[in-house]
Amino acid sequence: MQSIPKGPALTIIVPTYNEKNNDCLPKLLMVCNELPSSSTEVIVIDSNSDDGSLDQIKKYEQVKCIQINETSRAARINYGVKIAEGKLILLHHPRCILSKEGINHLIDSFKTFKEDAWGGFTITFDHGHPLLKYIAWYSNRIRALKKRIVYLDHCIFFHANLKTQLFPIPDVDIFEDTILSKRLAKFSKPLLIDHSSIASAIRFKTRGVVKHFCLNQLLKILYHLGFDTKRLNTIYEKGCQLNVRL
């Protein structure tokens, strides 16, 4: 293991791209902006958004915004991790909201973590559909804790001394969090923080809850069969038109 880097206790990385219509982003940035700068570094890595969302992001004084030319979320995460100075790194999904109490709990718990610690927060959805409640339960109890696959909407965290062994991850267009989880799972079992990551259900509501659930399962199968991730991401975005240039 490498020595723990000097710097803040936590770096929060928020990968963004055309987030003007993302109602979660102002709320999560407001929470991040209220965290003490002495212990927390907040970095937004943006893929040259052209929808006006940068004006929104730059309102928050304690949030550093860096633009890159690459358009995949994997590339944004890679860049953010590369420049992160925190001892613990938190990948914050731009359509999820963590509470200040949850983030502070993570920082306070850090002193008890082993050097190969990683995990995420307990996911809940901002919509009460029964299928979404089941998806959240399965995501937390089965996929994360049993299968060791933690999606980005759990807001993945890991010990910074694992950086060089984990990154860069491949510049894929979708399922970069699955790749990262599989790499992290080689070190230890994931931890699940008992604070909520409140995930937007916008894709479920836009496409239809059952229809989007079925699409997700199909995409997972196609991914494991080796289908091109750019094509899979095109299918994923079709009909939702979120975070894409129209």
Summary of the structure (lengths in Angstrom):
residues: 246
radius of gyration: 16.9
end to end distance: 45.0
largest distance: 47.6
contacts: 808
relative contact order: 0.16
helix: 42%
strand: 19%
